[in-house]
């Protein structure tokens, strides 16, 4: 049997990784009696961790929001800073970092006292962020609540506003949170529609976690990200931009796979296709690949390339002798293919 100190750490880890544990199940995981489990729970409470217990046939334990912060190596103000930093990181350009930030945010929010949560939310809302321009606002607590529900495999009841402005109440079996483009999406099985759905998180109002566990159903896609991409493709406005890029398909997917479809067309070459709401976003995505590319369609997208290329060429020119701007006029007819 593990020592008391190591068992206490194991118990704390289990409570942090699952929203609710039935008493007998938790005791079995620790390989101790329920009486010993109760003593270990009391020891955690003495250390300041807010562990709630319920009695009866469905009784058990869960780690909840506390009246005071549990012992940590950061103080209250630093904790608020962590929450705000994680909230901003969820909109970072690296998708992997964004998802890790949401997981970390969920763990912190799970034990953050209400007063500190309000401070963190106020600071985040009233501070200009360097997050991706145009990203719709998403409440940190909503992201954290949904992340915990996905992890614990419990149903949620939420109010969702559709594109038509109508708000409906849904009961959902949440599967995954997916960052795509400038938005967050929840992938879940809608019990009202009896089908899989994607929900824009910025359009989710009230969200309540229910004590109704479920067994995940088979998703009609290889991954949740693939499902979001396929279901939102028809809803996005703008034109479809198609380009052939001189780079491996694997490399292209690692950079733009969440926003675009990538198809290998030969050794060291691939075709990238994306629906662009605004042309300059497609330019940024293609240029991020650091490879030469040729635009296949639409023809009007080449005009955007020429416009941006002309601006960059003018910026690269030496200023005139009087400091009043470029010494020469910009070169007309900038080619469509970008050389990097």
Residue pairs with C-beta under 8 A, 6 or more apart in sequence:
1 7
1 31
1 32
2 10
2 30
2 31
4 40
4 43
7 30
7 32
7 40
8 40
8 43
8 44
10 30
11 26
11 30
11 37
11 40
11 41
11 44
12 44
12 49
14 21
14 26
14 29
14 30
15 21
15 44
15 49
15 51
15 61
15 62
15 63
16 63
16 107
16 110
17 151
18 151
18 152
19 62
19 148
19 149
19 151
19 152
19 154
19 209
20 60
20 61
20 62
20 152
20 154
20 211
21 29
21 60
21 61
21 62
22 58
22 59
22 60
23 34
23 37
23 53
23 59
23 60
23 61
24 34
25 60
26 37
26 60
26 61
27 33
27 34
27 36
27 37
30 36
30 37
30 40
32 40
41 51
41 53
41 61
44 51
45 51
47 70
47 71
48 66
48 68
48 69
48 70
48 71
49 63
49 66
49 70
49 111
50 63
50 64
50 65
50 66
50 67
50 70
50 111
51 61
51 62
51 63
51 64
52 61
52 62
52 63
52 64
53 59
53 60
53 61
54 60
54 61
63 110
63 111
64 110
64 111
65 110
65 111
65 112
65 113
65 114
65 117
66 111
66 113
67 113
68 113
69 76
69 79
69 111
69 112
69 113
69 116
70 111
72 79
74 82
76 116
79 108
79 112
79 116
79 120
80 116
80 119
80 120
80 123
82 108
83 105
83 108
83 109
83 112
83 116
83 117
83 120
83 124
83 140
84 120
84 123
84 124
84 127
86 101
86 102
86 104
86 105
86 108
86 140
87 101
87 105
87 120
87 124
87 140
87 143
88 124
88 129
88 130
88 131
89 97
89 98
89 101
90 98
90 101
90 102
90 105
90 138
90 143
90 179
90 184
91 98
91 129
91 131
91 132
91 135
91 182
92 98
92 101
92 131
92 132
93 132
95 179
95 258
98 179
99 177
99 179
102 143
102 144
102 147
102 177
103 147
105 140
105 143
105 144
105 147
106 143
106 144
106 147
106 148
106 151
108 144
109 117
109 140
109 141
109 144
109 145
110 144
110 148
112 120
117 141
120 140
121 139
121 140
121 141
124 140
125 137
132 182
134 182
135 182
135 183
136 182
136 183
136 200
136 202
137 202
138 184
138 201
138 202
142 201
142 204
142 207
143 177
143 184
143 201
145 156
145 207
145 209
146 156
146 174
146 177
146 186
146 201
146 204
146 207
147 177
148 209
149 155
149 156
149 174
149 209
150 174
150 175
150 176
150 177
152 213
153 173
153 213
153 214
153 215
153 216
154 209
154 210
154 211
154 212
154 213
154 214
155 171
155 172
155 173
155 174
155 191
155 209
155 210
155 212
155 213
155 214
156 171
156 172
156 174
156 188
156 207
156 208
156 209
156 210
157 169
157 170
157 171
157 172
157 207
157 208
157 210
158 169
158 170
158 172
158 199
158 204
158 205
158 206
158 207
158 208
159 167
159 168
159 169
159 170
159 204
159 205
159 206
159 207
160 167
160 168
160 170
160 199
160 200
160 203
160 204
160 205
161 167
161 203
161 205
162 168
162 203
163 235
167 205
168 192
170 190
170 191
170 192
170 197
170 199
171 190
171 191
171 192
171 210
172 186
172 188
172 189
172 190
172 191
172 197
172 199
173 188
173 189
173 191
173 214
173 216
173 217
174 186
174 187
174 188
175 187
175 188
175 189
175 216
175 219
175 224
176 186
176 187
176 224
177 184
177 185
177 186
177 187
177 201
178 184
178 185
178 186
178 187
178 198
178 224
178 225
178 228
179 185
179 258
180 225
180 228
180 229
180 232
180 258
180 259
181 258
181 259
183 200
183 201
183 202
184 200
184 201
184 202
185 198
185 199
185 200
185 201
185 228
185 232
186 198
186 199
186 201
186 204
187 196
187 197
187 198
187 219
187 224
187 227
187 228
188 196
188 197
188 199
189 195
189 196
189 197
189 217
190 196
190 197
196 217
196 219
196 220
196 227
197 231
198 227
198 228
198 231
198 232
219 227
220 227
221 227
221 230
225 258
229 258
229 261
233 275
236 275
236 277
237 275
237 277
238 275
238 276
238 277
238 278
239 275
239 276
239 279
239 298
239 300
239 301
240 273
240 274
240 275
240 276
240 297
240 298
241 273
241 274
241 275
241 276
241 279
241 282
241 286
241 295
241 297
241 298
241 301
242 271
242 272
242 273
242 295
242 296
242 297
243 271
243 272
243 286
243 293
243 294
243 295
243 296
244 265
244 269
244 270
244 271
244 272
244 293
244 294
244 296
245 252
245 269
245 270
245 271
245 272
245 286
245 289
245 291
245 292
245 293
246 268
246 269
246 291
246 292
246 293
247 268
247 269
247 270
247 289
247 290
247 291
248 264
248 268
248 270
249 262
249 263
249 264
249 270
251 289
252 260
252 262
252 270
252 272
252 289
253 262
255 285
255 288
255 289
256 262
256 272
256 274
256 285
256 286
256 288
256 289
259 274
259 285
260 272
260 273
260 274
260 285
261 272
261 273
261 274
262 270
262 271
262 272
262 273
263 270
263 271
263 273
264 270
265 271
271 296
272 285
272 286
272 289
272 293
274 282
274 285
276 282
276 301
279 301
279 304
280 304
280 308
282 301
282 304
283 304
283 305
283 308
286 293
286 338
287 338
287 340
290 340
291 340
292 337
292 338
292 339
292 340
293 337
293 338
294 336
294 337
295 301
295 302
295 305
295 336
295 337
302 336
305 334
305 336
305 338
306 333
306 334
306 336
309 334
309 335
309 338
310 330
310 331
310 334
313 330
313 331
313 334
314 326
314 330
317 326
317 327
317 328
317 330
318 326
318 327
319 325
319 326
319 327
320 326
320 327
321 327
